[in-house]
Amino acid sequence: MEEIVLFFMSFLFVFLIYQIFVIIPAKRRYKDKKNKNREKKELPEIKYLEKKYNLDMEKVSYFQLLQIVALVSSFDISLIVSIIMLVENFIFRISLGFLLTFIIIFSSYHLVYLFYKKKGMIKNV
């Protein structure tokens, strides 16, 4: 039961922090018509989806994508924290956290790709 509470508390905490420090500034940059360097300050998650999976940003609602990125990133971090808290050994905890970080992040963004592919928002290359 404690693990479930830890998961939800960490999810809410990370989601709120992500909203305040990442999503809101990204929305402001996107809305700023004078900002010519919009692509240079793009979120790494969005750049990854564009480059690896050919996400068509003209078809995608940018604000919906920002919320999906926030949810996925918050879920990933919360899941990793919940799993590594089950391990007692510090060295094993660090190693497991490092390994899980890559596996969970890449697989979750692959699921985001599948979601957008199903909606037909992937460029045909």
Secondary structure as GFF3:
##gff-version 3
##sequence-region A 1 125
A	DSSP	alpha_helix	2	18	.	.	.	ID=ss1
A	DSSP	pi_helix	19	23	.	.	.	ID=ss2
A	DSSP	alpha_helix	24	31	.	.	.	ID=ss3
A	DSSP	three_ten_helix	39	41	.	.	.	ID=ss4
A	DSSP	alpha_helix	44	53	.	.	.	ID=ss5
A	DSSP	alpha_helix	62	84	.	.	.	ID=ss6
A	DSSP	alpha_helix	90	118	.	.	.	ID=ss7
###
